[in-house]
């Protein structure tokens, strides 16, 4: 759907939140250099299935940057894991 992938919302969210993963803090530009600078996925904190065409997305509250790994894990359950839950998963895995 057009409203869920509006480039203006993505750009606004990244201007607010930056290009590092909100869960693991990975930054593609830092890791791979200029070739990957600016690469990050943007995750809807409210599932797209729950918002309608008339919903006005707030880039600060509704969109967050996640690396592809964290984004995939976020969607391993319904409703998706929150950023705090992803951080907790990472913290526990680091203890092993």
Secondary structure as a PSIPRED ss2 file (coil, helix, strand):
# PSIPRED VFORMAT (PSIPRED V4.0)

   1 X C   1.000  0.000  0.000
   2 X H   0.000  1.000  0.000
   3 X H   0.000  1.000  0.000
   4 X H   0.000  1.000  0.000
   5 X H   0.000  1.000  0.000
   6 X C   1.000  0.000  0.000
   7 X H   0.000  1.000  0.000
   8 X H   0.000  1.000  0.000
   9 X H   0.000  1.000  0.000
  10 X H   0.000  1.000  0.000
  11 X H   0.000  1.000  0.000
  12 X H   0.000  1.000  0.000
  13 X H   0.000  1.000  0.000
  14 X H   0.000  1.000  0.000
  15 X H   0.000  1.000  0.000
  16 X H   0.000  1.000  0.000
  17 X H   0.000  1.000  0.000
  18 X C   1.000  0.000  0.000
  19 X C   1.000  0.000  0.000
  20 X C   1.000  0.000  0.000
  21 X C   1.000  0.000  0.000
  22 X C   1.000  0.000  0.000
  23 X C   1.000  0.000  0.000
  24 X C   1.000  0.000  0.000
  25 X C   1.000  0.000  0.000
  26 X C   1.000  0.000  0.000
  27 X C   1.000  0.000  0.000
  28 X H   0.000  1.000  0.000
  29 X H   0.000  1.000  0.000
  30 X H   0.000  1.000  0.000
  31 X H   0.000  1.000  0.000
  32 X H   0.000  1.000  0.000
  33 X C   1.000  0.000  0.000
  34 X H   0.000  1.000  0.000
  35 X H   0.000  1.000  0.000
  36 X H   0.000  1.000  0.000
  37 X C   1.000  0.000  0.000
  38 X C   1.000  0.000  0.000
  39 X C   1.000  0.000  0.000
  40 X C   1.000  0.000  0.000
  41 X E   0.000  0.000  1.000
  42 X E   0.000  0.000  1.000
  43 X E   0.000  0.000  1.000
  44 X E   0.000  0.000  1.000
  45 X C   1.000  0.000  0.000
  46 X C   1.000  0.000  0.000
  47 X C   1.000  0.000  0.000
  48 X H   0.000  1.000  0.000
  49 X H   0.000  1.000  0.000
  50 X H   0.000  1.000  0.000
  51 X C   1.000  0.000  0.000
  52 X C   1.000  0.000  0.000
  53 X C   1.000  0.000  0.000
  54 X C   1.000  0.000  0.000
  55 X C   1.000  0.000  0.000
  56 X C   1.000  0.000  0.000
  57 X C   1.000  0.000  0.000
  58 X C   1.000  0.000  0.000
  59 X H   0.000  1.000  0.000
  60 X H   0.000  1.000  0.000
  61 X H   0.000  1.000  0.000
  62 X H   0.000  1.000  0.000
  63 X E   0.000  0.000  1.000
  64 X E   0.000  0.000  1.000
  65 X E   0.000  0.000  1.000
  66 X E   0.000  0.000  1.000
  67 X C   1.000  0.000  0.000
  68 X H   0.000  1.000  0.000
  69 X H   0.000  1.000  0.000
  70 X H   0.000  1.000  0.000
  71 X H   0.000  1.000  0.000
  72 X H   0.000  1.000  0.000
  73 X H   0.000  1.000  0.000
  74 X H   0.000  1.000  0.000
  75 X C   1.000  0.000  0.000
  76 X C   1.000  0.000  0.000
  77 X C   1.000  0.000  0.000
  78 X C   1.000  0.000  0.000
  79 X C   1.000  0.000  0.000
  80 X C   1.000  0.000  0.000
  81 X C   1.000  0.000  0.000
  82 X C   1.000  0.000  0.000
  83 X H   0.000  1.000  0.000
  84 X H   0.000  1.000  0.000
  85 X H   0.000  1.000  0.000
  86 X H   0.000  1.000  0.000
  87 X H   0.000  1.000  0.000
  88 X H   0.000  1.000  0.000
  89 X H   0.000  1.000  0.000
  90 X H   0.000  1.000  0.000
  91 X H   0.000  1.000  0.000
  92 X H   0.000  1.000  0.000
  93 X H   0.000  1.000  0.000
  94 X H   0.000  1.000  0.000
  95 X C   1.000  0.000  0.000
  96 X C   1.000  0.000  0.000
